[in-house]
């Protein structure tokens, strides 16, 4: 491929390869390179996010707020609900 596309033979500094559509992307997951504990924490966080999303879908975006956001003037919810 390089010989076919590199006809002028100028010095080459950088070459890259991109791959797309390797999975269906229905539920992308960021993989970890570290300990199993981080994997468990990520799974717990995902479970919590799903529970919070479920409550907000059922009762509205103002029904639940993370404690760390209580004193901040941050609006949480979907754009069309604000």
N, C-alpha and C positions, 0 to 999 in steps of 0.2 A: 504494500500500500504506500509506504514511504517513497519507494523508487518511482512509483507511478505518479504521485502528486508533487514530488520534489524535482521538477525538471530543470530549474535554473541553478541548482546545486550551490546556492548561497549558504553561508554558515547557519546552522540551525541552533537556536538557543533554547527553545522550549517546544515540546510537543505534548498534547493532551488527548485523552480519550474520554468520551462521555457515553454512558449507557442509560437508556430510558426504557420505560414500560417493562421493568423486570418483574413487577408484581402488579396485582390488580389495584392496590392502594386503598382498599376498602377500610382497612384499619391499620395505618402505619404505626410502627413501634420503634422507638429509639432504643437500640441495644446498648448494653453496658459492657465495659471491658473490665469491670472491677468486681468486687465481692458479691456473694449471694445476698447479703444483707441489703445492699442497694437495690437489688432486684425485688426483694420483698417490699421494701419501702415504696418502690415505683408502683408495684401492684396494689398496695394499700392506698396510695394516692389516686390511682385510677378508679378504684372502687369508691372512694370518697367523692371524687368528681362526678361519677355516674349517679350517686345518691343525691348530691346537691343539684345536679341537672334535672333529675326526676322531680324533686321537690319544687324547683323553679318552674318546670313545665306544668305541674299540676296546680300550684298556688300563686304563681307570679314571681317575678325576679326579686321582689323585696322581702320574700318570706324567710330567707336565710342569708347570713353574712358571716364571713370568716372573722374570727375574733381579732386577728391582726389588722383588719381593715376598719374596725369599729370607730376609732378616733380620727381616722382620715376622712377627708371629704371626697370620697371616691364613689361614683355610682357604678354598681355592678348589675349586669344584665345585658340583654341583647339590645342592639341599636334601635330596633323598631318598638321596644317597650319603654324607652326613655322619654 
